[in-house]
Amino acid sequence: MKLSMPLMYDGNPRQTADQVAGLEKAGLDTIWVAEPYGFDAPTLMGYLAAKTETVEIGAGILNVYSRTPGALLQTAAGLDNVSGGRAVIGLGASGPQVIEGFHGLPYDKPLGRTREVIEIIRMGLRRESLVHDGIFTLPLPADQGLGLGKPLKLLNKPERPVVPLWVAALGDKNVAMTAEVADGWLPFLFLPEKAQEVWGDSLARGTAKRSADLGPLEISAGGMVAIGEDVKGMLDFMRPMYALYVGGMGARGKNFYNELACQYGYEKEAREIQDLYLDGHKRDAEAKVPLEWLEAGNLVGPASYVQERIAAFREAGVTSLQVSPASDDPAATIAQIKEWVA
């Protein structure tokens, strides 16, 4: 099992990024860089490439709406070059709030877009001419634009002909598509004991169609880590994030994370969290997040308990344990967890 973590920052990501070299030495395998509607991920990834030597640098995630497939191809090839072959490209549809609100684009055909983006990136990394007919048509047909488009291939030779492409997915069809065509899967608010019940059929359907050339599907999931005899109270620090996603990341009737909470069996709590959050009562919404979910989805407690949680994530198919150290010495926490996942 590999060890990964999201790049967490409050205000200035550069200051946090400067700490990654120490985490790399402690045994961190992958660092994930997000960009919902904050700083863009590729800039920070390039910065990390210059600051590190061995850690994989993953986009977690780049949405498939705000950049063309050609731009995503350029990003994958460019980041893989400056990192010396350490790029991992996480892709996803994001959500209507971000795509329509921040980027001003209609949130349509998310699965088809993701599938086609993966096809086009792989085509481009093989330095094939970009010819595609679907949601994305390359080159643009002669009766559109100036009629001067022609098939082009990537100008530079990529560092690698294959860059790992991961997909952030939660819904049934999206997870099945991910298991079929992606190199890895990035679930969110993952509860190991419920994973088979919620996603087992979808993963099986996708895997049945999966090309043998891809190898097994990788999975990265995890949570906050705090090791000690009296640290359970640290779980309260996760309540705002759970409440934000379950309650506020979307509208009533259109919130993927609220639907996930219901699938986990927390229908009553999911409804209460959303009602309170959307009515402006965020603290009350946070209090409704089930402690059981927080305990199972994170790694907080005595060493023996944390090791039990690692085993649960492994049993659920996780190949890259994603952790967020909550300690005065994150590097030491990473080193300790690295011993347990090795």
Buried (B, 14 or more C-beta within 10 A) or exposed (E): BBBBBBBEBEEEBEEBBEBBBEBBBBBBBBBBBBBEEEBBBBEBBBBBBEBBEEBBBBBBBBBBBBBBBBEBBBBBBBBBBBBEEBBBBBBBBBBBBBBBEBBEEEBEBBBBBBBBBBBBBBBBBEBEEBBBEEBBEBBEEEEEEEEEBEEEEBEEEBBBEBBBBBBBBBBBEBBBBBBBBBBBBBBBBBBBEBBBEBBBEBBEBBEEEBEEEBEEBBBBBBBBBBBEEEBBEBBEBBBBBBBBBBBBBBEEEEBBBBBBBBBBBBEEBBBBBBBBBBEEBBEBBBBBBBEBBBBBBBBBBBEEBBBEBBEBBBEBBBBBBBBBBBBEEBBEBBBBBBEBBE
